[in-house]
Amino acid sequence: MEHALLDKGRFLPDQSCDKDTNPTCRYHWGAIHCVRSASPSPEGSGQQCCYDKNGFLMLSYDQMWGSRPHRSHDFGFTPYNEANKVPSLSHWFHDMIPFYQCCMWQEEQAVGCETFRFERRPSQDCVAYQSPGVAGVFGDPHIVTFDDLQYTFNGKGEYVLVRVDEPQLKLDVQGRFEQVSRNIYGPVNATHITSIVSASNNSVPIEVRLRPQHSQWRYRLDVFADGKRIFFDRPALRVQYFPGVTVYQPMYILNQSEIVIMFSSGAGVEVVENKGYMTSRVYLPWTYMNRTRGLFGNWSLDVNDDFMRPDGTLAAVDLNNFQSAHREFAQYWQLTDREQKDIGVAMFTREYGRTAAYYNDNQFIPNFIKEPANFLPANRSQDVARAIEICQDSYQCRYDYGMTLNRDMAEFTKNYLASITNIKETNARRVISCGILETPRFGRKSNFFFTPGTRVNFECNQNFILTGDKRRVCEENGRWNLPDYGYTECLRNQEYSQQTLFLTWGIIVAIIVPLALIICLCWFWCYYKPKTEGKEGFRFENIPRSKSASRLSLRSHSMGNITDTMKSSTLHSQYSDKPKTPGTPTEEPIKPLIGRSAPPPPNEPLDGETSGIGYTDSNKSDSNKSDKPSSLKKRRGYDKTYRTNEPLANAPEVEFPEKPWDLSEEDLLSITSPSDSESNRDSTLTRPAKDIEFLKPRQTGRRLLPSESGYSTKESEDPYSPKYDGQISPISSHYSPTYSEIYSPPISPTSDISPRNTYNNPGLPEPPKSAPATEIKTFTLPPQRGKSVETLIDPPSSEMPTFSSKSTMV
């Protein structure tokens, strides 16, 4: 509160709670004094600060009677043409009515009041507050600069006390010094301040003038606003607002002896009169740092640059020699009626046609001697002793008494010096505050202090449970101690139970989920990874060749020719030795049919013993089984592996090499070339078997028939070596018929229903002849779901059969 009372440039007493005139504080119970911002902000708002009996700031976070900012300032804002800038009315509508409705007519813990206190009108604490700089002039006259440099100047005329000339910040404070009245010994060669005028930015000039002795029976000071005299004798006129400036007289002053001028920039000028002697003090915020010039010096916290002339040069001044300060520094700041560079023009209100020259007297020579014992005659030793008795160690007081022999002037000089010294000390005292510590909703605090050493305990209302931090301590460094939880809340019983339940489940899930992941990783490491160890990554050249059957492979099985050089053309299906009824309308039943049973399935291969994708190695599966009789055991079904045109997973994006995907002319010629065997001397290779009717899903892989297929099945022999003399392989080793369109000759040499009419091309041999139906051995595979219905043809073991034109497929 002490800082607020001494900040005369930004805060003035609030009339609703003033320790001097209205201590009841109806809207702020428990407060002893409130201050509010002197000037409205550009938006028209204002600030309020209320203090309790201990001098600490009362906050709305702690209680409903705390300080509240104002949405609309009581003075309004010129030109008063907006809804929230009308004087008094806007303040009542936007600030007072909501306070009545939200808090005054409700309980303090009501939701509406807490919303008003915490969200709509929260208090601002005094953290980071910066006290203003102070400079003053008093007595005969004596000057104390912003940097606390003291010197005496007895010039006669009008001078610049403070000047700030910046594009965004301007301030002019000027003073008039006149000669002191005569004493019993004659004229006094000393002056004192009689008038102060100030203006800032675009504000109107405000002048405070000392009234003559014979006119002080009612008012001690005259106040001029923009050249017009104003008065403060009624309560409604104690505070008056003008464009850019607020002028007020304290409520306890009745004779207009103290006037405070407050500018919107935060600068303030205080003028006090006592017994016909006036003093003036200037208060500046820190935005004026290093920008001031004049008799009050440059505010830079360095006394060495206070004696700066208007041209920016520093004067060499001896503080013990008043003459050096008078001639080398102060006289350079004298004002005239014409504007001077870096000095300005006099703003005083003059009467009777007087000018600046009327007050300026450069021929006046004051007394430059400091101590009365040095400038008073020897026969006036009693005056010297009297000065020492009254003033003691204040040389300003001794000088004034020795010059004027006026005890009142000496006493006021001493008091004014003590006042400005105390103000400087108070402002320099650091305010350590831990700032706002919010009271939890539906709770309360043990105390409202926020100074170092304060210990605050939290409590909750009835039917509420406290969660979070229960105690906080304000440390010496101006910060609250580190909290354990970081929050303090008062929860209803139901909310507390739900929060506890959610927290418990959260902890359980946080433990179980990582544990489950660890178990899965361990299972993967122990079970799955050993199966994958030793396997190489995907390589295109490692893809096994196709084992799918084709019409050409079926024909090779029946005729004993090698049609697949990949050694893996097998039929993987289940069949029996019973004859089957013909399955196609084009096939004629032949009686008697010679049945042939399917060979038994091969042994299951061991892990890794495969010759292709999903197929066992035919060499190993067929070994040592060609001599065994056929049995009725069912062969193992397909291994669920089907060939499609879909891309392989994780396969690199590379182009397939160029390969012949169909039979060439040379292959056809080799197919139709006669065999050297006796049975095939007069015939050519028969046409391939009829197209196989595939059911869904299409089957592409078959196992090799182990016996009686025209191939050797002995372990010592090559299973694909020719069994008959002259048997040849018409298909090259690099050719795979899996994805090719296998050529199918027409049913008869004269028909042309195949994709290519091979037999009509010139240069080819005659069409193949069919064997006699009586000499054809067939066996039929039973139909299975997803399997083909086929009857394979195989010549007799003794001699090759002859063929007829009839179809051999059933």
Secondary structure, 3 states (H helix, E strand, C coil): CHHHHHCCCCEEECCCCECCCECCCCCCCCCCEEEEECCCCCCCCECEEEECCCCCECECCCCCCCECCECCCCCCCCCCCCCCCCCCHHHHHHHHHHHHHHHHCCCCCCHHHHHHHHHHCCCCCCCCCCCCEEEEEECCCEEECCCCCEEECCCCEEEEEEEEECCCCEEEEEEEEEECCCECCECCCCEEEEEEEEEECCCCCEEEEECCHHHCCCCCEEEEECCEEECCCCHHHCEEEECCEEEECCCCCCCCCEEEEEECCCCEEEEEEECCEEEEEEEECHHHCCCCECCCCCCCCCHHHCCECCCCCECCCCCCCHHHHHHHCHHHHECCCCCECCCECCCCCCCCCCCHHHHCCCCCCCCCCCCHHHHCCHHHHHHHHHHHHHHCCCHHHHHHHHHHCCHHHHHHHHHHHHHHHHHHHHHHCCCCCCCCCCCCCCEEECCCCCCCCCEEEEEECCCEEEEECCEEEECCCCCECCCCCCCEEEEEHHHHHHHHHHHHHHHHHHHHHHHHHHHHHHHHHHHHHHHHCCCCCCCHHHCCCCCCCCHHHHHHHHHCCCCCCCCCCECCCCCCCCCCCCCCCCCCCCCCCCCCCCCCCCCCCCCCCEEECCEECHHHHHCCCCCCCCCCCCCCCCCCCCCCCCCCCCCCCCCCCCCCCCCCHHHHHHHHCCCCCCCCCCCCCCCCCCCCCCCCCCCCCCECCCCCCCECCCCCCCCCCECCCCCCCCCCCCCCCCCCCCCCCCCCCCCCCCCCCHHHCCCCCCCCCCECHHHCEEEECCCCCCCCCCEEEECCCCCCCCECCCCCCC
